[in-house]
């Protein structure tokens, strides 16, 4: 089975953004790498995975680079049209608008409500993604 994973959150280089979702994604990939040798994983990223992650992943974990600009609305859907995985894990709280296969979306929390978080005025976007 080919399992696609939105691993773009691991493409960030700013240490202040390597908390919550980054850590969940990192530990999920490293855990899968230790336990699953029969499935193929396509990791959709917009930049190389950090060496401390990529060096620990076996060959059946394949990075698929997609442009940062339009990653969710254009890049991922175009990639899916070309060749789609059997299932997709949307681990960064957003599901691409076009996903012609079973998709599992993770919502990590509701800490983006205004009292807790409004990084870069992202509240409307996060609310829309979570509702979708």
ZIDABEL-V805598 format. One record per helix or strand of 3 or more residues. SS is the DSSP state (~ for helix, > for strand). FROM is the first residue (numbers start at 0). TO is the last residue. If there is no record, write none. Layout:
BEGIN
ss=SS from=FROM to=TO
ss=SS from=FROM to=TO
END
This chain:
BEGIN
ss=> from=1 to=5
ss=~ from=7 to=10
ss=~ from=14 to=16
ss=~ from=19 to=34
ss=> from=39 to=44
ss=~ from=50 to=53
ss=> from=60 to=64
ss=~ from=70 to=81
ss=> from=86 to=89
ss=> from=101 to=104
ss=~ from=118 to=120
ss=~ from=122 to=130
END
